[in-house]
Amino acid sequence: TVALVSRRAAFVLVCAGLVLLGVRGNVSLRAAGPSVPLRDVDGRVVDPFLAAENSAAILFLFASIDCPVSNRYAPEVQRLHSAFAPKNVAFWLVYPNPADSADAVREHLKAYSYPVHALLDPHHDLVKLARVTITPEAALFDRQRTLVYHGRIDDRFVSLGVERPAATRRDL
């Protein structure tokens, strides 16, 4: 009985310690990272973090159907996909505008020859997690599903309505 009590006491102490450490933020109890279930253009619920669990990184590119700046980045999105998909980087286009229907997004993907999967984020669940503020914008999560970059793709657009002929710096 003494051994049984000691085992129970040890178990309780270990559990209490883990809870206290977790509350303090020193231990992450989530093994797979964040979970953000969203609908794809076919109406399926997809958690992009789970779907890309074996990827080296996950790149989310936030786009808008009717944003001319976002649309001008289609060739750059294709270039990024060609360069990094073979290196096991998962790519997702994310459409945060609640007015963008699945049919409209599907047409947009076709019109701009996007080679990546698309998700709808009308409630901005992924937008908030990625700290995105505008389209087009990128968010890169590493293998541990930690946000390691969010921001512009490059410096092609100096300000609203002012565009360089070509980017002089690639931030992503």
Disulfide bonds with the S-S distance in Angstrom:
none
